[in-house]
Amino acid sequence: MPNPASATSPLHIPAFRNLWLGQSISQLGDMFYYIVFMYMVKRLTGSDAMVGFVGAAETTPLLIFSMYAGVMADRINRRTILVASMLVSAAILLLFAGFIFTQSKPPVWTLFLTVVGLSISTAFYLPTKQAVIPTIVPVNLLTKANSISMATQNLMPILSLTIGAFALSALSEMPEKWFFLTAVTLNLFTFLLAALFYRRLPNLQVERKGEPPHPWQDFKEGMHYIFGRHDLRALMMMFGMMHLMISPFFVVYIACNDAWFGGKPQTIAILELSFFMGMLPSSLFVGTLKIRRVGWMIGINLLITGLLVAALAYADKLWLFITLNFLAGLFVPFVSIPSQTYVQSTVPEELQGRVNSSMIMVNNAAMPIGTAFGGVILQFLGLRLAFFAMGIGIALAAVIGLSSAAMRNARLNPAARSEETSAGTA
């Protein structure tokens, strides 16, 4: 691990730079590809519900494989997992591109299979990437590292959505075969390039005393640790409910675009862009803060985010929708960055994979439900009530989290990462 005295920024650390570059390149292709994918599902089927079902197909493997992926991230070289996940994703897209090339129009079932394959690869990638950061970055730079990582997660969609706002209009006029093939090929190459940067990471094998137990024992050890930490349990419940409420968002975006804003594909990109434009500056700002009372910061900012989402119910003017969406985006990094840093700074290194995968599993347990029924919610509640219900649900998640004394008392202590906080074990 680098000496904190010799590094004033995580980007001065070569290992973090390679991790950051790999993440940046992969995400640049992913966001544009995701918009194209969902837009094509709607174009092929004409069904909001089918858009939701494809979204559910993407999130379900994350739920099924996340815990096993976390166990593997604590047992084998994390660099190997990162490289393999990129290469497998590239191979899946290569197969899909070959199928598209030989067909005039991709059947819906091929969309489902591709989404599921990419999602399985992602299930191994996500907890591993989160576990790598505290291994290669000193504890005093963790908040900055997470700030840079999240800012990148927001910048890449901004770049891809800005391109998409102009390109989707032209691409949508292409024959469907070439429309899809272009998006698939671009994302395929981003996976390959990301794998090259991940290959340059140092050895990331977790050092463990004695012979590693059976994976099932590893799993039980991770769950025992989580349930012994009242703060982690509260954090998991809060984020699980939050993800239940935000998972229908893309389905509702498409519906409000059709109902309020003319139905043009480039408008969908603009709606998404406004949210990420809010997240980008606040992601960078959070990295400059010295956070102590992390529980209150997470809860209050999540509450404000929920109220802004509820207000979107009355934002049937494009300028008003963009403004509220931008403001909601401003508050999200004040929720996600402190929570990531708190987990990374209070959980022992050998448990990072399992704890991160547990958080991902809980989030993804909620997402297929919300995504699959996003179209159904629209049919029963209507567009305005759908936005209002999502916003109030997010606000309730904040209230649930702050009702826990362990969450309210949670602190960030840069001086000690491996020690469990007194709030978490009280």
Secondary structure as the mmCIF struct_conf table of DSSP 4:
data_model
#
loop_
_struct_conf.conf_type_id
_struct_conf.id
_struct_conf.beg_label_comp_id
_struct_conf.beg_label_asym_id
_struct_conf.beg_label_seq_id
_struct_conf.end_label_comp_id
_struct_conf.end_label_asym_id
_struct_conf.end_label_seq_id
HELX_RH_3T_P HELX_RH_3T_P1 PRO A 4 SER A 6
BEND BEND1 THR A 8 SER A 9
HELX_RH_3T_P HELX_RH_3T_P2 PRO A 10 HIS A 12
BEND BEND2 ILE A 13 ILE A 13
HELX_RH_AL_P HELX_RH_AL_P1 PRO A 14 THR A 45
HELX_RH_AL_P HELX_RH_AL_P2 ASP A 48 ALA A 73
TURN_TY1_P TURN_TY1_P1 ASP A 74 ARG A 75
BEND BEND3 ILE A 76 ILE A 76
HELX_RH_AL_P HELX_RH_AL_P3 ARG A 78 THR A 102
BEND BEND4 GLN A 103 LYS A 105
HELX_RH_AL_P HELX_RH_AL_P4 VAL A 108 ILE A 136
BEND BEND5 VAL A 137 VAL A 137
HELX_RH_3T_P HELX_RH_3T_P3 VAL A 139 LEU A 141
HELX_RH_AL_P HELX_RH_AL_P5 LEU A 142 LEU A 171
TURN_TY1_P TURN_TY1_P2 SER A 172 GLU A 173
BEND BEND6 MET A 174 MET A 174
HELX_RH_AL_P HELX_RH_AL_P6 GLU A 176 ARG A 199
TURN_TY1_P TURN_TY1_P3 ARG A 200 ARG A 200
BEND BEND7 LEU A 201 LEU A 201
HELX_LH_PP_P HELX_LH_PP_P1 PRO A 202 ASN A 203
HELX_LH_PP_P HELX_LH_PP_P2 GLN A 205 GLU A 207
BEND BEND8 LYS A 209 GLU A 211
HELX_RH_AL_P HELX_RH_AL_P7 PRO A 215 PHE A 227
TURN_TY1_P TURN_TY1_P4 GLY A 228 GLY A 228
HELX_RH_AL_P HELX_RH_AL_P8 HIS A 230 ILE A 246
TURN_TY1_P TURN_TY1_P5 SER A 247 PRO A 248
HELX_RH_AL_P HELX_RH_AL_P9 PHE A 249 TRP A 260
BEND BEND9 PHE A 261 PHE A 261
HELX_RH_AL_P HELX_RH_AL_P10 PRO A 265 VAL A 286
TURN_TY1_P TURN_TY1_P6 GLY A 287 THR A 288
HELX_RH_AL_P HELX_RH_AL_P11 VAL A 294 ALA A 311
HELX_RH_3T_P HELX_RH_3T_P4 LEU A 312 TYR A 314
BEND BEND10 LYS A 317 LYS A 317
HELX_RH_AL_P HELX_RH_AL_P12 LEU A 318 PHE A 331
TURN_TY1_P TURN_TY1_P7 VAL A 332 VAL A 332
HELX_RH_AL_P HELX_RH_AL_P13 PRO A 333 THR A 346
BEND BEND11 VAL A 347 VAL A 347
HELX_RH_3T_P HELX_RH_3T_P5 GLU A 349 LEU A 351
HELX_RH_AL_P HELX_RH_AL_P14 GLN A 352 ALA A 372
TURN_TY1_P TURN_TY1_P8 PHE A 373 PHE A 373
HELX_RH_AL_P HELX_RH_AL_P15 GLY A 374 LEU A 402
TURN_TY1_P TURN_TY1_P9 SER A 403 SER A 403
HELX_RH_AL_P HELX_RH_AL_P16 ALA A 405 ARG A 408
TURN_TY1_P TURN_TY1_P10 ASN A 409 ASN A 409
TURN_TY1_P TURN_TY1_P11 PRO A 414 ALA A 415
BEND BEND12 ARG A 417 GLU A 419
HELX_LH_PP_P HELX_LH_PP_P3 GLU A 420 THR A 421
HELX_RH_AL_P HELX_RH_AL_P17 SER A 422 THR A 425
#
